[in-house]
Amino acid sequence: MTTTATARIAFLGIGLMGAPMTRNLLNAGFSMTLWNRTAAKCEPFSQEAVLATSPAEAVAEADVVITMLENTDVVEQVLVGQGAIEAIRPDTLVIDMSSVTPTVARRHGKLVEAQGGHYIDAPVSGGTVGAAEGRLSIMAGGDETSIARAEPVFAPLGRCTRIGPVGSGQLAKLANQAIVGITIGAVSEALLLAAKGGADPAAVREALMGGFAGSRILELHGQRMIDRDFAPGAPARIQLKDMRMILDEARAEGLTLPLAQQVHNEYLSLVANGHSDVDHSGLLLELEHLNGALMGSIGRGPKE
């Protein structure tokens, strides 16, 4: 398999993340075949890529297969149920950049190897902004040779760190999502507390950014909360799915994670109250619902 821009990539999953990633790979000169469950999402690329009608058709002539799908069940359906793994050629590199359970990643790795291929689990962090700007953090699980072969493909997408063997990338992603989810909860509570007491939440955020509490979450999602801009970059339902996977993995390892459990419950309530498609920073909405108080907008202080 080649790892230059002459390699043909099959990309399965042209959604919020997959579309900008596809754009960056096309701009880097890769030949691509695209497939998505909702075929219309592939249409913007119809003049630059081949559009396939099934996962098996998409991967049949590919050197590299990338999946960027919503959850474990969808990845299982596409790779196994719809025959994508069975359709790959020997020596094909399959890179699952979705967020799935480590156990499923390991099983898919064995299925790919049985077909003569190579497998990497490589979930990402950085959201739609990172995907568009080509600066995703890529957490890769797989052997060193396979990850080295994938580097030219990863280069237009972001920065890759090898975590360990197959399944390790997904463990790193769970760690990432635990920190993200819990920190979003902390930022929500901090800004609501300050605003309720009469402080300007925008000024509080600005002050905190210069101190020990400064973080990427406070910078980006704190601003989203102040602006009340909850258009999804990462939908709340996906964060809920990730929090559930964190707790499942913790139970499998005999661990109790009380902060992750509490944040899971808050996202569960957020989704149950009809906000499954708001950005995960919209956890503020559940906190406001719980307290019967709105944080307020820039420069206006709290309002009820």
C-alpha positions in Angstrom: 0.0 0.0 0.0 1.3 3.4 -0.8 1.1 6.2 1.7 1.6 9.1 -0.6 -1.0 11.4 -2.1 -1.4 8.7 -4.9 -3.1 6.4 -2.5 -6.9 6.0 -2.9 -8.9 6.7 0.2 -12.4 5.4 0.9 -14.0 7.7 3.5 -17.2 6.4 5.2 -19.2 9.0 7.1 -19.5 12.6 5.6 -21.1 14.3 8.6 -20.1 17.3 10.8 -16.6 16.0 11.2 -16.2 13.9 8.1 -17.1 16.6 5.6 -14.3 19.0 6.6 -11.8 16.1 6.9 -12.7 15.0 3.4 -12.2 18.6 2.2 -8.7 18.7 3.7 -7.8 15.3 2.2 -9.0 16.3 -1.3 -7.0 19.6 -1.0 -3.9 17.5 -0.1 -4.3 15.7 -3.4 -5.7 12.3 -2.4 -8.0 10.4 -4.7 -11.2 9.6 -2.8 -14.3 7.5 -2.8 -17.0 8.6 -0.5 -20.0 6.9 1.1 -22.6 8.2 3.7 -25.8 6.7 5.0 -27.5 9.9 3.8 -26.2 10.1 0.3 -27.0 13.8 -0.2 -24.2 14.7 2.2 -21.7 13.4 -0.4 -23.0 15.6 -3.2 -20.9 18.7 -2.5 -17.9 16.6 -3.4 -19.3 14.9 -6.5 -17.1 16.8 -8.9 -13.9 15.8 -7.0 -14.5 12.3 -5.7 -16.2 9.1 -6.6 -19.5 8.5 -4.8 -20.3 4.9 -3.8 -23.7 3.4 -3.1 -22.5 1.0 -0.4 -19.7 0.6 2.1 -18.5 -2.5 0.3 -18.4 -0.7 -3.0 -16.5 2.2 -1.5 -13.7 0.1 0.0 -13.2 -2.4 -2.9 -10.4 -0.5 -4.6 -9.1 1.5 -1.7 -5.6 1.5 -0.2 -6.8 3.3 2.9 -10.3 3.1 4.5 -11.3 5.8 7.0 -14.5 5.6 9.0 -15.9 8.7 10.8 -19.3 7.5 12.0 -21.6 8.4 14.9 -21.2 5.6 17.4 -20.2 2.0 18.0 -23.5 0.5 16.7 -23.2 2.4 13.4 -19.5 1.4 12.9 -20.4 -2.2 13.6 -23.2 -2.1 11.1 -21.1 -0.5 8.4 -17.9 -2.5 8.8 -19.4 -5.8 9.7 -23.1 -5.8 8.9 -22.7 -4.1 5.5 -19.6 -6.1 4.6 -17.0 -3.4 4.4 -14.3 -5.4 6.1 -15.0 -8.4 4.0 -14.7 -6.3 0.8 -11.2 -4.9 1.6 -8.2 -6.0 -0.4 -5.1 -7.5 1.3 -2.8 -4.9 2.7 -5.5 -2.3 3.0 -5.1 0.0 6.0 -8.4 0.5 7.9 -8.4 3.6 10.1 -11.5 4.0 12.4 -11.5 7.6 13.5 -15.0 7.2 15.1 -15.4 7.0 18.9 -16.2 3.3 19.7 -15.6 1.1 22.7 -12.1 -0.3 23.1 -13.5 -3.8 23.0 -15.1 -3.3 19.6 -12.0 -1.6 18.3 -9.9 -4.7 19.2 -12.5 -7.1 17.6 -12.6 -5.1 14.4 -8.8 -5.1 14.4 -8.8 -8.9 14.4 -11.4 -9.1 11.7 -9.3 -6.7 9.5 -6.2 -8.8 10.1 -8.1 -11.9 9.1 -8.7 -10.3 5.7 -5.0 -9.6 5.3 -5.4 -5.9 6.2 -4.1 -3.6 8.9 -6.1 -1.7 11.5 -5.7 1.5 13.5 -8.2 3.0 15.9 -7.6 6.7 15.7 -10.4 8.8 17.3 -9.9 12.6 17.4 -10.4 15.6 19.5 -10.8 19.2 18.3 -14.4 19.4 17.1 -15.6 20.8 13.8 -13.3 23.8 14.1 -10.2 21.5 14.5 -11.5 19.4 11.6 -11.9 22.4 9.3 -8.5 23.9 10.2 -6.6 20.6 9.9 -5.5 20.6 13.5 -7.2 17.6 15.1 -5.5 15.7 17.9 -5.4 12.2 16.6 -5.0 9.4 19.2 -3.9 6.3 17.5 -3.9 2.7 18.6 -2.0 0.2 16.5 1.4 -1.2 15.6 4.2 1.3 14.9 4.5 0.2 11.2 0.8 0.8 10.4 0.8 4.2 12.2 3.9 5.3 10.3 2.2 4.3 7.0 -0.8 6.4 8.0 1.2 9.5 8.7 0.8 11.1 5.2 -2.9 10.6 5.5 -3.0 12.0 9.0 -0.9 15.1 8.1 -3.7 17.1 6.4 -6.0 16.3 9.3 -3.9 17.1 12.4 -1.3 15.8 14.7 -1.1 12.1 15.5 0.2 10.6 18.8 0.6 6.8 19.0 -0.9 5.7 22.3 -0.2 2.0 22.2 -1.7 -1.2 20.7 -5.1 -1.4 19.1 -7.8 -0.1 21.4 -5.5 2.4 23.1 -6.6 5.2 20.9 -10.2 4.7 22.1 -9.0 4.7 25.8 -7.3 8.0 25.2 -10.5 9.4 23.6 -12.5 8.3 26.7 -10.0 10.1 28.9 -10.4 13.2 26.7 -14.1 13.1 26.8 -14.2 12.7 30.6 -12.1 15.8 30.9 -14.2 17.7 28.3 -17.6 16.7 29.8 -16.6 17.4 33.4 -14.9 20.7 32.5 -18.0 21.9 30.6 -20.0 21.1 33.7 -17.5 23.1 35.8 -17.5 26.1 33.5 -21.3 26.1 33.4 -21.6 26.1 37.2 -18.9 28.8 37.6 -20.3 31.2 35.1 -23.9 30.8 36.4 -22.7 31.3 40.0 -20.9 34.5 39.1 -23.7 35.9 37.0 -26.4 35.0 39.6 -24.5 37.1 42.1 -24.4 40.1 39.8 -21.1 39.7 38.0 -20.8 40.1 34.3 -20.1 36.5 33.0 -18.1 37.8 30.1 -15.8 39.7 32.4 -15.5 36.7 34.7 -14.5 34.5 31.8 -11.9 37.1 30.6 -10.4 37.3 34.1 -10.3 33.5 34.5 -8.6 33.0 31.2 -5.5 34.7 32.5 -5.3 32.5 35.6 -4.9 28.9 36.7 -8.5 28.1 35.7 -7.9 29.0 32.1 -8.6 26.2 29.6 -9.6 25.6 26.0 -13.1 24.7 27.3 -13.4 28.0 29.2 -12.1 29.9 26.1 -14.4 28.4 23.5 -17.3 26.9 25.3 -17.4 29.6 27.9 -17.9 32.1 25.1 -20.6 29.9 23.6 -22.4 30.0 26.9 -22.2 33.7 27.1 -23.3 34.2 23.5 -26.0 31.4 24.0 -24.7 29.9 20.7 -25.5 26.3 21.0 -25.4 25.3 17.3 -23.8 21.9 17.4 -20.1 21.4 16.9 -20.3 18.3 19.0 -24.0 17.4 19.8 -25.0 16.7 23.4 -26.2 13.3 22.4 -22.7 12.4 21.3 -21.3 13.6 24.6 -23.9 11.5 26.4 -22.8 8.5 24.4 -19.2 9.1 25.3 -20.0 9.6 29.0 -21.9 6.3 28.9 -18.9 4.5 27.3 -16.6 6.0 30.0 -18.8 4.6 32.7 -19.0 1.2 30.9 -15.3 1.0 30.6 -14.9 2.0 34.3 -17.2 -0.7 35.4 -15.3 -3.2 33.3 -12.1 -2.2 35.1 -13.7 -2.2 38.5 -13.5 1.6 38.9 -16.0 4.1 40.3 -15.9 7.6 38.7 -18.3 9.8 40.6 -17.6 13.0 38.6 -18.2 11.2 35.3 -21.3 9.6 36.7 -22.8 13.0 37.7 -22.0 14.6 34.4 -23.5 11.6 32.6 -26.7 12.1 34.6 -26.8 15.8 33.7 -26.4 15.1 29.9 -29.0 12.4 30.2 -31.4 15.0 31.6 -30.4 17.6 29.0 -31.2 15.1 26.2 -34.4 13.9 27.9 -35.6 17.5 28.0 -35.4 17.8 24.2 -31.8 19.2 23.7 -30.1 16.2 22.1 -28.9 18.2 19.1 -27.5 21.3 20.9 -23.8 21.6 21.3 -22.4 19.9 24.3 -21.7 23.3 25.8 -25.5 23.5 26.0 -25.2 21.6 29.3 -25.7 25.1 30.7 -29.3 24.8 29.6 -29.8 21.9 32.0 -28.1 23.7 34.8 -30.4 26.7 34.2 -33.4 24.5 34.1 -32.4 22.9 37.4 -32.0 26.3 39.1 -34.8 28.2 37.4 -32.4 30.9 36.4 -30.8 32.2 33.2 -27.1 33.2 33.1 -27.6 36.3 31.0 -25.8 37.6 28.0 -22.7 39.7 27.4 -22.5 42.9 29.4 -26.1 42.5 30.9 -25.5 40.5 34.0 -28.0 37.9 35.3 -31.6 37.8 34.3 -34.4 35.6 35.6 
